[in-house]
Amino acid sequence: MKVYGITNCNTVKKALDWLKKNHVEFEFHDFKKLGISPEKLREWNETAGYEAFLNKQGLTWKQLDAETKATVQTAAEALPLLQQKTSMIKRPVIEDNGFLYFGFNEEAYLKHFGK
């Protein structure tokens, strides 16, 4: 299982703490240190649609100028921006044998991991 995120993100910290507490093994991929490939973003988009992981509630999105925000209407426009500004990706991202989840929700985690 792989968890994508940023180490100083409170939501990621909550998710990692939950996974550790429930003895769920994972590999962590730090967006800030390792970035994210265009292929991975395309894969997520094909599975869930970019809207599921474009975080419009976060500070990075809110700091974009109106013109840039207005250009994000399709995956072709959103994915390069998400690759450049990884902090706009809703976190954490969890991939586990076909399970793809964005964010932290204890109920969803309990259901998936059977804890």
C-alpha positions in Angstrom: 0.0 0.0 0.0 1.2 3.5 -0.8 0.3 6.7 1.0 1.0 10.0 -0.8 1.2 13.3 1.0 3.2 16.0 2.7 4.7 15.4 6.1 3.7 18.7 7.6 0.0 18.4 6.6 -2.3 17.9 9.6 -4.7 15.6 7.7 -1.8 13.5 6.5 -0.5 13.3 10.1 -3.9 12.1 11.3 -4.1 9.4 8.6 -0.6 8.2 9.2 -1.2 8.0 13.0 -4.5 6.1 12.3 -2.7 3.6 10.0 0.1 3.0 12.5 -2.3 2.7 15.4 -4.2 0.1 13.4 -1.1 -1.8 12.3 -1.6 -1.1 8.6 1.7 -1.3 6.7 2.4 1.4 4.1 5.0 3.1 2.0 5.0 6.9 2.2 5.6 9.1 -0.8 6.3 12.7 0.1 5.1 15.1 -2.7 7.5 17.8 -1.5 10.6 15.7 -1.8 9.6 13.3 -4.6 7.1 15.2 -6.6 4.5 13.3 -8.6 4.7 11.9 -12.1 2.3 12.9 -14.9 1.6 9.2 -15.4 0.4 8.8 -11.8 -1.8 11.9 -12.1 -3.3 10.6 -15.3 -3.9 7.2 -13.6 -5.8 8.9 -10.7 -7.7 11.0 -13.2 -8.8 7.9 -15.2 -9.9 6.2 -11.9 -11.6 9.1 -10.0 -11.5 12.2 -12.2 -9.2 15.1 -11.3 -12.0 16.9 -9.5 -11.8 14.3 -6.7 -8.2 15.2 -5.9 -8.0 18.9 -6.8 -8.2 20.6 -3.5 -9.9 23.9 -4.0 -10.3 24.5 -0.2 -6.5 24.8 0.4 -4.4 27.8 0.6 -2.4 27.0 -2.6 -5.6 27.1 -4.7 -6.9 30.2 -3.0 -3.6 32.0 -3.6 -3.8 31.4 -7.4 -4.9 34.4 -9.5 -8.4 34.4 -10.9 -7.1 34.0 -14.5 -5.2 30.8 -13.6 -8.2 29.4 -11.7 -10.5 30.1 -14.6 -8.3 28.1 -17.0 -8.7 24.9 -14.9 -11.7 23.4 -16.7 -10.4 20.0 -17.9 -7.9 17.4 -16.9 -5.6 18.6 -19.6 -5.4 22.0 -17.8 -5.6 20.7 -14.2 -3.0 17.9 -14.2 0.1 19.9 -15.2 -0.9 22.5 -12.6 -1.2 19.7 -10.0 2.2 18.3 -10.9 3.7 21.8 -10.5 1.8 22.6 -7.3 1.5 19.3 -5.5 0.1 21.0 -2.4 -3.1 21.4 -4.4 -3.6 17.6 -4.3 -6.1 16.5 -1.7 -4.2 14.6 0.9 -3.4 12.0 1.8 -3.9 9.8 -1.3 -4.1 6.1 -0.5 -3.6 3.4 -3.1 -4.2 -0.2 -2.0 -5.0 -2.9 -4.5 -7.5 -1.0 -6.5 -8.7 1.1 -3.5 -8.0 4.8 -4.2 -9.0 7.3 -1.6 -8.3 11.1 -1.2 -8.3 12.6 2.3 -8.8 11.2 5.7 -12.1 9.7 6.8 -12.0 7.2 9.6 -15.2 5.5 8.6 -13.9 4.9 5.0 -10.6 3.6 6.5 -12.4 1.3 8.9 -14.5 -0.1 6.1 -11.6 -0.7 3.7 -9.0 -2.0 6.2 -11.6 -3.9 8.3 -10.3 -2.6 11.6 
